[in-house]
Amino acid sequence: MGEAIVITSGKGGVGKTTSSANLGTALALQGKKVCLVDTDIGLRNLDVILGLENRIIYDLVDVIEGRCRIQQALVKDKRFEDRLFLLPAAQTTDKNAVTPEQMKDLITELKRDYDYILIDCPAGIEQGYKNAVAGADRAIVVTTPEISAVRDADRIIGLLEQEDIEPPKLIINRIRRNLINSGDTLDVNDITTHLSIDLLGIVLDDENVISSSNKGEPVVMDPNNPAALGYRNIARRILGESVPLMSVDTGKPGFFGKLKSLFTK
Amino acid sequence: MSKQQVVTIKGTKDGLILRLDDQCAYSDLLEELGKKAQDPGLEGAVEVQIHTGSRYCSDQAAKEIIQIVQSAGHLRVSKIQSDVITMEECNHRVQEQQSETYIGIVRSGQEVRAKGDLVVIGDVNPNGHVSAAGSIYILGRLKGKAHAGNAGNREAVIAASWLEATHLMIADQMETMTDELAILSEHPEMECAYLHTNGFIAIDRLQDLRLLRPGLSTFKGGC
């Protein structure tokens, strides 16, 4: 029996879909059988980030309305043999096409075959959010070090605490070392004290995240990328390993850093 | 057997008191009340208080009694006093006296309401809202909105270990906070907000609350 984890944030654009794709891939790299479910009906894009767009035949709404079996709608990622699958969202129908009960039944069915089911939640707190949370056992809240994202994360945590699931865990995404070191943005400590939930991990901001998303190849496949390391650590923590939190501090400024600070003073 | 008097009139230094018998039939009472009110012995405009004893007096009955007493024109009812209230009213009053405790964080978009005093053990995050008919005490950081005395109690206070609220409201007086008030940005810890006699919300040290609102302390300890 697998475990269903919803990945949510409240605010849009903080990296829910990127996190879902990368964590799913990282878990598959660790040898787990993973199913990613895109519940952002009407605006799907998890398939694009995974590079599976042109293999979609059926989608989530087709399954729920009985036009096909789950196995027909699941898209297999060929890079991982039988370990990574995607259930894509419908692009044409609206988000009210699915009810929380239907979603719950679907996730229960998937839990029989997979170790982890990652549910990519749409932004906002409307019907789509309710559907995404309905079948989940655990929740991961994604935020960025911006006040608006933290505020919305707080709202979502409040809503999640009223659900019958484990206390949510936090991922702080798009951390920029230079902004934190200069004190121009909220640091990890500020955010965790404010939200007072457990930190699952942090992900550094990196240009390659965007370029690899555009290529349809999650950044986590590149073992030397700093953002990929963050996602790999988070995946290991999901699996129950205790991995130390990576340091945000760059330590001493390098030669060019010193030179730059000389001129900017 | 002579009929017993069901309405007795008593003069005190505060004015006349009509004491109504609480055992007789309501119709008898109204009848005699009508007669007494028309009594030519009473002269000039007089203020009367009505004591109904152990008879429960509903709003409608009270209206009826007032109407009958005032029908003659020279009596004016200043107050109706009864020794009984309904269970409902009693429970309501008990609730108002009680303090409710909320343990947890009041997060963005959430609202916690209390009918009496409210004690929050945890933070009130920005955009979180706490509201109480009585006073609000927060063992944590108040960073959201707080409304004390929401039913009009102007004596209510808001106290917090860390007072950085965005909005403070006491009864119908609202104040927006943080940047505007230097005192809050300088010393947010252990503060209390109360309605000053000038009608605006004032903020003082928590330690001064005892002097500002002596009526709040219900328990005398420390011997």
Interface residues (C-beta under 8 A of the other chain):
Chain A: R151 D152 D154 R155 I157 G158 L159 E161 H194 S196
Chain B: G104 I105 R107 S108 G109 Q110 D123 N125 P126 N127
